[in-house]
Amino acid sequence: MKYGVTIFLTDQSIDPVTVAKEVEARGFSGLWLPEHTHIPASRRTPWPGGAELPEWYRRTVDPLVALAAAAAATERIILGTGIMLAAQRDPLVTAKAVATLDRISGGRVELGIGYGWNEEEMSAHGVDPKRRRTRTQEHVLAMTRLWAEDEASFDGKYVNFEPSWSWPKPEQRGADNAPRVPLLLGSSAGARAYDQIVEAYDGWMPLRNYGADDFAELRRLWEDAGRDPQHLRIAPFGVPAQNERLDELESMGVEEVTLGLPSASADVVLARLDKLAALIESRG
């Protein structure tokens, strides 16, 4: 199994370069960074779970900028978003930024993409919270077209652009050999998520409330759509660092997971990395 890590990097936490170097030095597969452009102070939308919103949400760094710094300081690890709020981003700008990052990193970028939960944040970007899933899907489809085609156009409900040139293209390629970065949908289980994964993604980054039946259903839909089962990735995100849970996921055929790091100073984060590395080594 491959083990990546995710962390809320802020202006008060360990810096992107240090954490990336230490993640790579300990043999982890990748570094995944979340995204929030801002948190409206009204705080009308409760944080999932109902607890008080952690301080780091207010201070989260831009993931693509931080991952660019990490790319310059590393050679091997995957540089991922976990998760990117694609509905809140201009797909033309984001497609170019991601492709550029993939080129300068030597083809190491992966995007975990999600719908978001903070309705005030979405509204500030002109996103109707009730339409965020549909809008996310359209933004993803537009970006993949910009990457794949020399002269791309898009005519959708939320995205429209005439035949256009957009370079650079990503260094990586998809199953059809077109330029593309790997895309994973970060979501809970559900039929709507599965349909969107089958249409536009390379796999699923399950966040909560999932199990073997959900994996089986997604695999069935994937194959029914004529997609190669060997190319479906299932990579649970934010998995507890517990042998029992990791054993359970392995028994379901999971081959990659992402573990959490605290949003904290370097000494705290590095101590946690050491503990996670020891756990992984003990698992063989």
N, C-alpha and C positions, 0 to 999 in steps of 0.2 A: 504494500500500500504506500501511496505517496502522501506526505503530510506537508501542507502549507500552513501559513499563519496569517491572521488578520489583526489589525490594530487601528484604533482611532488615533492617528497622529495629529497633534495640535502644536500651537506655539509654546506650550508648556511641557510637552512630552519629550521623549527621546526623538532625535532628528531622523529624517528619512535615510540619510547616507549611513549613519551608524547602525540603525536597525537592519537595513538591507545587507550590509557587510556581515553582520553577526548572524543573520538568518542564513545566509549562504555558507558561512564558515561552519555552521553546525549541521549542514546537510539537508535542510528543509527544501521542499520543492518550489515554494513560491511565497511571495508577499502580496497580500490583498488589502487594499485600502478603500474605506467607505467614502461616501459623498453627502454633504449637505452644504448648499451655497450659503445658507443663513437659517436662523431659527427666529421667526417672528415672536416678539416679546409678549404678545397676548396669550400665548400658550393655550389656545382653545382646544387644540387636538391633543388628547392624552397620549403619552408615550405608551406603546404597546406593552401590556402587562399592568399598567396603572400606577407604577411607581413614579417618584419624582424624576424629571429628566436629568440625566447625568450631565455634569459640567462640560464634558468633552464635546457634546453635540454643538455647543455654541462656538467652539474654537477649531473645528475640523479643517484641516488643510485641503487645498485642491488636490485631488488624487493624481491627475495626469501630470501636474507640475512636480509633485513629490516623487512620482514614479520615474520621471525623467532624471531627477537627481540620483535616484536609486540605480537606474540603468547605467549611468556613467561610472558607478562605483562597484558594479558587479559584473559577472560574466555568464552565470548559469541560471539563476532563479527566474521563475515566471514572475512577471510584473502585472498584477491584476487589480481590477476594481471589484470591490465587494461591499456594497454594490454601487453601480453608477445609476443615477436617476435620469434615464435617457429622455423621458417626456419633458423634463425641465431644461433640456439642452437643444440648441440649434443643431440639427443633424449635419448640415453642411460644414459648419465649423468643427464639430466634434469628429466627423469622419476624417477630416484632414489632420486634426491633432493626434488622433489615435494612429493613423497610418504613419505619420511622422515619427511618433514614439516607437512604433514597431520597427521602422527602418533603423533608427539610431540605436536601438537595443539589440539588433541582430535577430529580430523575429521572436521576441519573448513576451509579447503583450497578449493578455486575455481579458475579456470583459465579462464580469458578472453584472448583469443588468436587472434592475428591480423597478417596481411600480411606485414605491414611496408610501409614506403613511401620514406625513404632516400636511394637512389640508391647507393651512395658511401659507406654507412654503410653496406649495404647488400654485396656489392662486396668485401669488406674487409673480410667478412666471407665466401667467395667463393660461394655466392648465386647470380645466374643470376636474375636480377630484373624481367625479363619477365617470369620467371618460379617460382616466389616466392609463388604464390597461390598453385600450384601443390606440391611444396616442403613442404610448411606448412602442407598441408593435409597429406602427407606421414609421416612427423614427428609426427603428432598427432596420426595417426593410429598405428605407431610403439610404441609410449608411452602407448597407451591404451592396446596394446597386452602385453607389459612388465608388466603392472599392473595386468592384468586379469589372465595370464597364469603362471603356476608354471615353465614350461619350454617353453619359447617363442622363436620364430625365425621370421625373416622378410627378404623378398627378394623383394626389390623395386628398383626403378631407383636411388634414393638418399640414401636409408638406406638399409643396408644388415648386418645381423648378424645370425650366426648359432644358433641352439637350445641352450638356455642359461638360467641360473638362475639369478634372480634379486629380491632381497628383501631389505628392507621391502616393503610390499604391502601397498597401502593406507588403512586407517581405514574405509573410506566411501565405499559404494557399489552403483553400478548402478542399472538400472531397471531390469537387468538380474541377479542381486545378485553377480556379479563379482566385485572384488576390483576396485575402480575407483574414481577419483575426478570429480566433475561437470565441464564441458567444455562449454564455450560460445564463439561463433565466433564474434569478434568485427569487423564489416564491414559496408559499405554502403549497400543499397538495391541492389538486382540483382540476376538473375537466377543462376549464377555460385555459389554465396555465399549460396543460398538456397540449392542447390544440395549438397554442402559440409556439411552444417549443418545437413541435413537429414542423410547423410552417417555416420558422426563421432561425432556429438556434442549433447549436451543436450539442446541447445537453442541458441538464437541470442541476441547479445548485439549491437543493431543498433546505429551507430555513427552519421549519417546525412542523410538527404533526404529520409525520410521514413514516412509511414502513414498507415492508416487502410487497404488499398488495399494490401500493402506489407505484413502485418501481416496475412491477409486472404490467400494470395497466399502461404506463408510458411506453414500455418496450413494445407492447402489442400495437398501440396506435402508431408508433414509429415504423414498425414493419409493415403495417397495413397501408401506410402512405408510400411504401416502396423505398424507404430509406434503409441503408445498410446498418444492421444492428451492431456491427463492429465499430461504427462511428458514433454511437450514442454514448455520451459521458454522463455519469451521475456522480456528483461531487458534493456531498453534504457540507454545509457551511456552519461555522460556529459550533462544532461538535464538542461535547464535554471531553476533557482529557482523562478518560476513564477506560481501563482495560475492558470492562464488561460491555460498554457501549461500542467501543471500537471492534471488539470481537463480534458483536451482533451485526454491525454493518458489514464486516468482512464476510460473514456467513450469508449475507444478502447479495454478494457479488460486487460490493463497492470497492473501488481500487484507489480512490483519492478522497481526502477529507481536508477541511481547513479548521485549525484550532485557534482559539482566541488568546490574545495577549492583552494585558492591562494597558490602558492609556496612562502612562506614568513615566517617571524619570528613567534614565539609562540604567541605573543600578537595579531598580525594581524589574524592568523589562528583561535585562540580561539574566537575572537570577531565574526568572520564569522560563526563559528560553532554555537555560541549562536543565531545568526540571523536565521540560517537555522532551528535550533531546535524550535525556536519560530514560524516560518512559518509552520512547520509540526504540531506543537501543535494546531495552529489556524485552521488547516484543519480537526482536529478531528481524 
